Amino acid sequence: MDAIDDATLERMLALAAVAVPADEREALRRDLGRVLSSIAAIADAPVDDLPPTYGVTTGARARSDEPAENLDRAEALAGAPQSADGHFVMPSAMGRGKES
């Protein structure tokens, strides 16, 4: 049984808004299957005796949560490729929907 069936692959491609030519789909399916196998191997790794990572311990350093001065709106928008009505104008992240 394939780790990723046709319906799952189609759903993943639709969610990612990615077009993959038919002749490349089998290679993609194999690659995704290898990724899933690698994740399964990591999930099965014995880690009960390992110490916590650095970021979890009390020795971790974090910046202080202090308020800072905001960037002036006009200054921020001056560096934007496009702006309108005091806001950034961005293309659709998924290439869908109304274009500005």
C-alpha angles and dihedrals in degrees: 000000000000117000087225119034126202095264093050092048091049091049092049092050091048093049091048091045088228125147113212119184115241092245091058099046097086091054089048090050090052092048092050089048090055090050091052091048091051092050091049090052091051091047090053094049114118106246103151093105097046120106117242117271122261096260092057097053127085088250092073116113122221130180117255115263097237125151114251134197113276122237111256110257094231091050092049093047092047089071095047119105088222135011137168134184092357095308137100115258112217132179117244109282091220098041090245135106133033115345119217 
